Amino acid sequence: MSQELLEYHNVLLKSIFTEAIVDQQEPVKIDQVVSDFDNVMFHISTPESKTKILLSIVLKSWPDLEKYGAKELLKAEYEGFVTETEVGYNFSLLVDLENLPCSTLEDRTLLVDKLSLLKRNAMAAPFELAFQQFDEMSKEAQQFEIGSYTPTDAQTEVMAIKYRDEETIYIQPNWDRVTIIFSTGFKDETDQVLGKVFLQEFVDARRRALQNAPQVMFSKEPPLEVQRAGFNGQLRPDQSFITFVLFPQHIIPQRRERAISHIQTFRDYFHFHIKSSKAFVHSRMRHRTGEFLKVLNRAKPENLEKSTRKI
């Protein structure tokens, strides 16, 4: 592969806005619906004029994200671009190409990056809230003796984000860590086998070499945090739980943005590599079969001599 991680931004959105804002090409009429991971859809259009681009997003997990401050976070992040929400979508931005708040090439490039990260920033809300609660509890804990501080249940509430059908992200802040749990599943039996191998590698990697990496745990049973969040559904045979434990060194202020981006894309990264592994195995099988056929073809005699039988 040409890169180790998936991009955090939407590539098509970045391409469209780069042409319009950075390259400043002649404005054109736009009306496109763009799909993204996790059942996210964008609608990018020019309903009023070619110089006013409307960008709208709809997320399956919006009710949960809005509960944890997604709308307020997006309004602050995209101040000056927020507009009335388009019908059928959760949040909309309006970019007026004739009145951009940036003049230099660097500023225009940063604006394009910000616009193409709309999904990432929307999904960041519960993580930002968890890190904020972690800071507050850590500060309170410093006033107590070691081991004597116990946060309240309200402070350590488990946040559940149902971002896909039958899949959920659980986030629990605490005074000394932030725990993030992915509930995921595999419909295909081959994916189940490969998925278990990959997850075991995540668990073993920290023990072998990556001592500073977050703690990773894999289980078929729902962890206590998930049970606390009110999980009372039937466990599916293909369902698994992957737990990441972020300690203070992983979520210091200068690392938080990357930590949020990395953890958000874990599920997509994970399934992407499973599919890539299957594609690689299939290509190797086809290559090996082709080599065997060549050997068999060379083994056939080109000219069959008729044998004569003497009496």
C-alpha positions in Angstrom: 0.0 0.0 0.0 1.1 3.6 -0.6 0.2 4.7 2.9 -0.2 3.2 6.3 -3.4 5.0 7.4 -6.6 6.1 5.8 -7.1 9.8 5.2 -9.1 11.6 7.8 -10.7 14.0 5.2 -13.1 13.3 2.4 -11.0 13.2 -0.8 -13.8 14.3 -3.2 -14.7 17.3 -1.0 -11.1 18.3 -0.8 -10.7 18.0 -4.6 -13.8 20.2 -5.3 -12.9 22.9 -2.7 -9.3 22.9 -3.8 -10.3 23.7 -7.4 -12.8 26.4 -6.2 -10.8 28.0 -3.4 -7.1 27.3 -3.9 -6.8 27.1 -7.6 -9.6 29.7 -8.0 -10.9 28.1 -11.2 -14.0 29.4 -13.0 -17.0 28.7 -10.8 -19.2 25.9 -12.1 -22.7 24.6 -11.1 -22.4 21.7 -8.7 -25.0 19.2 -7.5 -23.3 16.1 -6.1 -24.1 13.6 -3.4 -21.0 12.1 -1.8 -20.8 9.0 0.3 -18.3 8.5 3.1 -17.6 5.8 5.7 -20.1 4.9 8.5 -23.2 5.7 6.5 -22.3 9.4 6.2 -23.6 11.4 3.2 -22.6 14.8 1.9 -24.5 17.0 -0.5 -22.5 19.7 -2.2 -24.4 22.1 -4.4 -24.8 25.6 -5.7 -28.5 26.3 -5.3 -28.3 30.1 -5.4 -25.3 30.9 -7.7 -22.1 29.3 -8.9 -20.1 31.4 -6.4 -22.0 30.1 -3.3 -21.3 26.5 -2.5 -23.6 24.8 0.0 -22.2 21.8 1.9 -24.5 19.6 3.9 -23.9 16.4 5.9 -26.1 13.7 7.3 -24.9 11.2 9.9 -26.6 8.1 11.2 -25.2 8.9 14.7 -26.3 12.6 14.7 -28.8 12.3 17.6 -26.0 10.9 19.8 -23.4 13.4 18.6 -25.8 16.3 19.1 -26.4 15.2 22.6 -22.7 15.4 23.3 -22.2 18.9 21.8 -21.6 18.2 18.1 -23.7 21.2 16.9 -22.0 23.7 19.2 -18.5 22.3 18.3 -19.2 22.7 14.5 -20.7 26.2 15.0 -17.5 27.2 16.7 -15.2 25.5 14.3 -16.9 26.8 11.2 -17.9 30.3 12.4 -18.9 32.5 9.5 -19.9 29.6 7.3 -22.8 28.1 9.2 -26.2 28.5 7.5 -29.7 27.2 7.7 -29.7 23.4 7.6 -30.7 21.9 4.3 -33.9 19.7 4.4 -33.0 16.1 5.0 -29.5 16.8 6.4 -28.1 17.5 9.9 -25.8 20.4 9.4 -25.0 22.8 6.5 -22.2 25.3 5.6 -22.3 28.0 2.9 -19.1 29.1 1.3 -19.2 32.4 -0.6 -16.3 32.3 -3.0 -16.5 36.1 -3.6 -16.3 36.8 0.2 -13.7 34.4 1.6 -12.2 35.4 5.0 -8.7 34.4 3.8 -6.5 36.0 1.2 -3.1 34.1 1.3 -2.6 30.7 -0.4 -1.7 29.2 3.0 -5.0 30.4 4.6 -7.0 29.1 1.6 -5.4 25.7 1.9 -6.2 25.5 5.6 -9.8 26.4 4.8 -10.0 23.6 2.3 -8.6 21.2 4.8 -11.1 22.3 7.4 -14.1 21.9 5.1 -13.1 18.5 4.0 -12.8 17.4 7.7 -16.5 18.1 8.4 -17.3 14.5 9.2 -14.2 14.1 11.4 -15.0 17.3 13.3 -18.6 16.2 13.9 -17.6 12.8 15.2 -15.0 14.5 17.5 -17.6 16.0 19.8 -17.9 13.1 22.3 -14.1 12.6 22.4 -13.6 16.3 23.1 -16.2 16.1 25.9 -14.5 13.0 27.3 -11.1 14.7 27.3 -12.6 17.8 29.0 -14.1 15.6 31.7 -10.8 13.8 32.1 -9.0 17.1 32.7 -11.6 18.2 35.3 -11.4 14.9 37.2 -7.5 14.8 37.0 -7.4 18.3 38.5 -9.8 17.3 41.3 -7.8 14.1 42.0 -4.7 16.1 42.7 -6.3 17.5 45.9 -6.7 14.0 47.3 -4.3 11.4 48.5 -3.3 8.7 46.1 -6.1 6.1 45.8 -8.6 8.1 47.8 -10.3 10.0 44.9 -13.5 8.5 43.5 -15.3 10.4 40.8 -19.1 10.5 40.7 -21.2 8.4 38.3 -22.2 11.5 36.4 -18.6 12.4 35.7 -17.8 8.9 34.4 -20.9 8.4 32.4 -20.4 6.1 29.4 -21.2 7.8 26.1 -22.7 5.6 23.4 -22.5 6.6 19.7 -24.5 4.3 17.4 -22.6 5.1 14.3 -23.4 2.1 12.1 -26.2 -0.6 12.0 -25.5 -2.9 14.9 -22.2 -1.2 15.8 -21.5 1.3 18.5 -18.6 3.3 20.0 -18.6 3.6 23.8 -16.5 6.3 25.5 -15.9 6.5 29.2 -13.7 9.3 30.8 -12.1 8.7 34.2 -9.6 10.7 36.3 -6.6 8.6 35.1 -7.7 7.4 31.7 -10.2 7.5 28.8 -11.6 4.1 27.7 -12.9 3.7 24.2 -14.7 0.5 23.1 -15.7 -0.5 19.6 -18.5 -3.0 19.1 -18.0 -4.5 15.7 -19.0 -7.6 13.8 -18.2 -9.6 10.6 -20.9 -11.1 8.5 -18.4 -13.2 6.4 -16.8 -16.2 8.0 -13.5 -15.5 6.4 -13.6 -11.9 7.8 -14.2 -13.4 11.3 -11.1 -15.5 11.1 -8.9 -12.7 9.7 -10.4 -10.2 12.1 -9.5 -12.3 15.1 -5.9 -12.6 13.8 -5.6 -8.8 13.4 -7.1 -8.0 16.8 -4.8 -10.5 18.5 -1.9 -8.7 16.8 -3.1 -5.4 18.2 -3.2 -6.9 21.7 0.2 -8.6 21.4 2.0 -5.6 19.8 2.1 -3.6 23.0 3.6 -6.5 24.9 6.3 -7.2 22.3 7.6 -3.8 21.3 5.3 -0.9 21.6 5.4 -0.3 25.4 4.1 3.3 25.0 1.1 2.4 22.9 -2.4 2.4 24.4 -3.6 -0.7 26.0 -5.7 -2.8 23.7 -8.1 -5.6 24.7 -10.2 -8.0 22.6 -13.2 -9.9 23.9 -16.4 -11.6 22.8 -18.2 -10.6 25.9 -19.3 -7.0 26.5 -16.9 -5.2 28.9 -18.2 -3.7 32.1 -18.3 -0.2 30.6 -20.6 -1.5 27.8 -22.9 -3.2 30.4 -22.9 0.0 32.4 -24.1 1.9 29.3 -27.2 -0.3 29.3 -26.3 -3.0 26.8 -29.1 -5.5 27.1 -29.3 -6.8 23.5 -28.6 -10.3 22.3 -25.0 -10.9 21.5 -24.5 -11.9 17.8 -22.1 -14.8 17.0 -20.1 -12.4 14.9 -19.9 -9.6 17.5 -16.7 -8.6 19.1 -15.5 -5.8 21.4 -12.2 -3.9 21.0 -11.1 -1.8 24.0 -8.5 1.0 23.8 -7.3 2.5 27.1 -5.8 6.0 26.6 -3.6 7.1 29.5 -2.5 10.7 30.3 0.6 10.4 28.1 -1.6 9.6 25.1 -4.0 12.6 25.5 -1.7 15.5 26.4 -3.1 18.6 24.7 -0.6 18.5 21.8 -1.6 14.9 20.9 -5.3 15.1 21.3 -6.2 16.1 17.7 -4.2 13.2 16.3 -5.6 10.8 18.9 -9.1 11.7 18.0 -8.5 11.3 14.3 -6.7 7.9 14.7 -9.3 6.4 17.0 -12.2 7.6 14.8 -10.8 5.8 11.8 -9.9 2.6 13.6 -13.0 0.6 12.4 -12.5 1.7 8.8 -8.8 1.1 9.0 -9.4 -2.4 10.5 -11.9 -3.5 7.9 -9.9 -2.0 5.1 -6.9 -4.1 6.0 -8.9 -7.2 6.2 -10.3 -6.7 2.7 -6.8 -5.8 1.5 -5.4 -9.0 3.0 -8.1 -11.0 1.3 -7.4 -9.3 -2.1 -3.6 -10.0 -1.6 -4.2 -13.7 -0.8 -6.5 -14.0 -3.9 -4.0 -12.4 -6.2 -1.3 -14.7 -4.9 -3.6 -17.7 -5.5 -4.3 -16.6 -9.0 -0.6 -16.0 -9.7 0.3 -19.5 -8.3 -2.4 -21.1 -10.3 -1.1 -19.5 -13.4 2.4 -20.8 -12.7 1.0 -24.3 -12.2 -0.8 -24.1 -15.5 2.4 -23.1 -17.3 4.2 -26.1 -15.8 1.4 -28.4 -16.9 1.4 -26.9 -20.4 5.2 -27.5 -20.7 4.7 -31.1 -19.6 2.5 -31.9 -22.6 4.4 -33.4 -25.6 4.0 -31.1 -28.6 4.1 -33.9 -31.2 2.5 -37.2 -30.5 4.2 -40.0 -32.5 1.9 -42.8 -33.6 3.3 -46.0 -32.4 3.3 -48.9 -34.8 2.7 -52.4 -33.7 4.6 -55.2 -35.4 3.1 -58.6 -35.7 
